[in-house]
Amino acid sequence: MIYGYLLAVSHDSLALPFTPGTRKLNAGIDLSALSGECGAAIPMRSAVLEARLLGRYLETLARKHGMDEARIKLLYFMEKMKEPCSVESLCLLTGMGKPAVIVAMARLLADGLVRRESPLGGKERFSFYAPELTKELQQLDQDVDTVCLFTDEEIRQYHKLEERIGNHILHHLQAEKATESSETHTLP
């Protein structure tokens, strides 16, 4: 979780300027620490590398459409979700801070690439509305799969296992949170 946070913050344009003596990581950061040549298993190695690969593809798509990384990242995750998303859920999915998500969302709304959904009595949510980008965002996933996997069958197996792993982790975290919640209520 810490590594994921640090990686996300290193790309969050609103997070680091307020902290004295820090600088953002550049795109050419040395990847030799993740090369696997040290002989030891590195936890989360493939997840970090896949995130970096996805980031590069998103940067290319962002440049093509004259967007910043934050906006294209929000559009990518919103298109994947296929349902309206809250600012909080987008923060969780993208690893971006709330201020960065709000600023990027305002620009996407102004550009007409997302729509505001305001259910009665519910939280404000936003829907993907960029049909001209749908095909390119889906192609991006196929490109990542092509680099990471070899055959269509491996891609299907991977996505099935990835979904199961995600569901197991989510179930575990929800059970852990419920246990913590019940313990805090029973303390005198």
C-alpha positions as CSV (number, residue, x, y, z in Angstrom):
1,M,0.0,0.0,0.0
2,I,2.8,2.4,0.8
3,Y,4.6,1.7,-2.5
4,G,1.4,2.2,-4.3
5,Y,0.7,5.5,-2.5
6,L,4.3,6.8,-3.2
7,L,4.0,5.9,-6.9
8,A,0.6,7.6,-7.1
9,V,1.8,10.7,-5.3
10,S,4.9,10.9,-7.6
11,H,2.5,11.5,-10.5
12,D,0.0,13.6,-8.6
13,S,0.5,17.1,-9.9
14,L,-1.1,18.7,-6.9
15,A,0.6,16.7,-4.1
16,L,4.3,17.5,-4.2
17,P,4.7,21.2,-4.8
18,F,3.5,21.9,-1.3
19,T,6.2,19.8,0.3
20,P,9.6,21.6,0.6
21,G,12.6,19.8,-0.7
22,T,10.8,17.3,-2.9
23,R,10.7,16.7,-6.6
24,K,8.6,14.5,-8.8
25,L,10.0,11.3,-10.3
26,N,10.7,11.7,-14.0
27,A,9.5,9.4,-16.7
28,G,13.0,8.0,-17.3
29,I,13.4,6.6,-13.8
30,D,15.7,3.6,-13.6
31,L,13.8,0.3,-13.7
32,S,16.8,-1.9,-12.9
33,A,15.5,-2.4,-9.4
34,L,12.5,-4.2,-10.9
35,S,14.5,-6.2,-13.5
36,G,14.3,-9.5,-11.5
37,E,18.0,-10.1,-11.9
38,C,18.6,-10.0,-8.1
39,G,17.4,-13.6,-7.7
40,A,14.7,-12.7,-5.2
41,A,11.0,-12.5,-5.7
42,I,9.9,-8.9,-5.6
43,P,6.3,-8.5,-4.2
44,M,4.1,-6.5,-6.6
45,R,6.8,-6.4,-9.3
46,S,4.4,-7.3,-12.1
47,A,1.7,-4.9,-10.8
48,V,4.2,-2.0,-10.7
49,L,5.5,-2.8,-14.2
50,E,2.0,-3.2,-15.6
51,A,1.0,0.2,-14.0
52,R,4.1,1.8,-15.6
53,L,3.2,0.3,-19.0
54,L,-0.4,1.5,-18.7
55,G,0.9,4.9,-17.7
56,R,3.0,5.2,-20.8
57,Y,0.1,4.2,-23.0
58,L,-2.1,6.7,-21.3
59,E,0.5,9.5,-21.7
60,T,0.6,8.8,-25.4
61,L,-3.1,9.0,-25.7
62,A,-3.3,12.1,-23.6
63,R,-0.7,13.9,-25.8
64,K,-2.7,12.8,-28.9
65,H,-5.8,14.5,-27.6
66,G,-4.2,17.5,-25.9
67,M,-5.0,16.3,-22.3
68,D,-3.0,16.0,-19.2
69,E,-2.4,12.7,-17.5
70,A,-5.0,13.2,-14.8
71,R,-7.9,13.7,-17.3
72,I,-7.0,10.7,-19.5
73,K,-6.6,8.5,-16.4
74,L,-10.1,9.5,-15.1
75,L,-11.6,8.8,-18.5
76,Y,-9.9,5.4,-18.7
77,F,-11.2,4.3,-15.4
78,M,-14.7,5.7,-15.9
79,E,-14.9,3.9,-19.3
80,K,-13.8,0.7,-17.6
81,M,-16.4,1.0,-14.8
82,K,-19.3,1.4,-17.2
83,E,-21.4,3.1,-14.5
84,P,-21.4,6.5,-12.8
85,C,-18.5,7.1,-10.4
86,S,-18.2,9.3,-7.3
87,V,-15.1,11.5,-6.8
88,E,-14.1,9.2,-3.9
89,S,-14.3,6.1,-6.0
90,L,-12.2,7.7,-8.7
91,C,-9.6,8.7,-6.1
92,L,-9.4,5.1,-5.0
93,L,-9.3,3.7,-8.5
94,T,-6.7,6.2,-9.9
95,G,-4.5,6.7,-6.8
96,M,-4.9,10.5,-7.3
97,G,-5.7,12.9,-4.5
98,K,-9.1,14.5,-4.2
99,P,-8.0,18.0,-5.3
100,A,-6.4,16.5,-8.5
101,V,-9.6,14.5,-9.3
102,I,-11.9,17.5,-8.7
103,V,-9.7,19.8,-10.9
104,A,-9.5,17.2,-13.7
105,M,-13.2,16.4,-13.4
106,A,-14.1,20.1,-13.8
107,R,-12.1,20.3,-17.0
108,L,-13.7,17.1,-18.3
109,L,-17.1,18.5,-17.6
110,A,-16.3,21.7,-19.4
111,D,-15.0,19.7,-22.4
112,G,-18.2,17.7,-22.4
113,L,-16.4,14.4,-22.0
114,V,-18.2,13.4,-18.8
115,R,-21.7,14.1,-17.5
116,R,-22.8,14.9,-13.9
117,E,-25.4,12.5,-12.4
118,S,-27.1,13.8,-9.3
119,P,-29.5,11.2,-7.9
120,L,-32.1,12.5,-5.4
121,G,-30.6,12.3,-1.9
122,G,-27.5,10.6,-3.2
123,K,-23.9,11.5,-3.8
124,E,-22.9,13.3,-7.0
125,R,-21.6,10.9,-9.6
126,F,-20.1,11.3,-13.0
127,S,-20.6,9.3,-16.2
128,F,-18.2,8.7,-19.0
129,Y,-19.4,10.5,-22.2
130,A,-16.7,10.4,-24.7
131,P,-17.8,8.0,-27.4
132,E,-15.0,9.2,-29.7
133,L,-12.4,7.9,-27.1
134,T,-14.1,4.6,-26.3
135,K,-12.4,2.6,-29.0
136,E,-9.0,4.0,-28.3
137,L,-9.3,3.3,-24.5
138,Q,-10.4,-0.2,-25.2
139,Q,-7.5,-0.7,-27.7
140,L,-5.2,0.5,-25.0
141,D,-6.2,-2.5,-22.8
142,Q,-5.7,-4.8,-25.7
143,D,-2.2,-3.4,-26.3
144,V,-1.3,-3.9,-22.6
145,D,-2.6,-7.5,-22.8
146,T,-0.6,-8.1,-25.9
147,V,2.6,-7.0,-24.2
148,C,1.9,-8.9,-20.9
149,L,0.4,-12.1,-22.3
150,F,0.9,-14.4,-25.3
151,T,-2.3,-16.0,-26.4
152,D,-6.0,-15.2,-26.2
153,E,-6.5,-18.1,-23.9
154,E,-3.9,-16.7,-21.5
155,I,-5.6,-13.3,-21.6
156,R,-9.0,-14.9,-20.7
157,Q,-7.4,-17.0,-17.9
158,Y,-5.5,-13.9,-16.5
159,H,-8.6,-11.7,-16.5
160,K,-10.7,-14.5,-14.8
161,L,-8.0,-15.0,-12.1
162,E,-7.5,-11.2,-11.7
163,E,-11.2,-10.8,-11.0
164,R,-11.2,-13.7,-8.5
165,I,-8.1,-12.3,-6.7
166,G,-9.7,-8.8,-6.6
167,N,-12.9,-10.2,-5.1
168,H,-11.0,-12.2,-2.5
169,I,-8.9,-9.2,-1.5
170,L,-12.0,-7.0,-1.3
171,H,-13.9,-9.6,0.8
172,H,-10.9,-9.9,3.1
173,L,-10.6,-6.1,3.5
174,Q,-14.3,-5.7,4.1
175,A,-14.3,-8.4,6.8
176,E,-11.2,-6.8,8.4
177,K,-12.9,-3.4,8.4
178,A,-16.1,-5.0,9.9
179,T,-14.0,-6.6,12.6
180,E,-12.2,-3.4,13.4
181,S,-15.6,-1.5,13.5
182,S,-17.2,-4.0,15.9
183,E,-14.1,-3.9,18.2
184,T,-14.2,-0.1,18.5
185,H,-17.9,-0.2,19.4
186,T,-17.4,-2.8,22.2
187,L,-14.6,-1.0,24.0
188,P,-15.6,0.7,27.2
